[in-house]
Amino acid sequence: MKSVVTALTISCFAITLSQSHAAQHINVVKKSSSGICHDIDSRWYSKLKRFKVYATIDTCLAKGGRMYSGYRVTNGEGIDSEYSRDLFPHWVDDDKDCQDTRAEVLITQSSIPVVFTDKSNCQVTTGAWYDPYTDKVYYDDDDLDIDHIVPLKWAYEHGADDWPLALRREFANAPINTIAVYSRANRSKGAKGPSTWMPSNHSYRCKYLDKFIKITEVFKLEFKPRERRVINNQLAACAD
């Protein structure tokens, strides 16, 4: 009988301890060992075994974390249903030389002379492009996307919805806002700003942040208050 009571006591203690431990992590943000911030809506949240705990997403991001795939903003700063890429005429050929913006970015940013698909010299097929997002060099244009450092959708949600078409066209094709990067890196970024996405190459993050901010200043785009708080923390970390 004594052994049964002892076993029950140990069992109850274990349950209490487990519940107490779980309570400590209710609604907190977990940063995985790979540096990804997970809130309670993440499908990986309950599966994480090794992680650091933060009180908010903002704090986790400010400490060098990045958002998990599928994260959605739910505080009124999300995607505008009226947005369309067609509002930003892009990959244009203003000088009528048959090379659109994509081709001209590839030509300009290749560290070696590019090779074209044919004698018309309209479309690029190979070259050598250093992608600072991944810290790797790519040689096939099929591996690359032309990223808008400040995404078109992000711009639309932060002031470009009031722009005339000509300014949107300028923004979408501006050399200051276009960079050849690995396609998967670009697609993981999507329409996110630096408060919710940063390049996987940590050594480039501060420079990326600086470029992003300068572009918003040139085109007079405004960060939302929540984003500005995160940006200020990131700038402080870069200054250390």
MOSUL-V720814 format. One record per run of one state. SS is the DSSP state (H for helix, E for strand, L for the rest). FROM is the first residue (numbers start at 1). TO is the last residue. If there is no record, write none. Layout:
BEGIN
ss = [SS/SS]
from = [FROM/FROM]
to = [TO/TO]
END
This chain:
BEGIN
ss = [L/H/L/E/L/E/L/H/L/E/L/H/L/E/L/H/L/H/L/E/L/E/L/E/H/E/L/H/L/H/L/H/L/H/E/H/L/H/L/H/L]
from = [1/2/24/29/33/36/39/45/48/51/55/57/63/66/68/85/88/101/110/115/117/124/132/136/141/144/149/152/158/160/163/165/174/175/178/183/190/202/219/225/240]
to = [1/23/28/32/35/38/44/47/50/54/56/62/65/67/84/87/100/109/114/116/123/131/135/140/143/148/151/157/159/162/164/173/174/177/182/189/201/218/224/239/240]
END
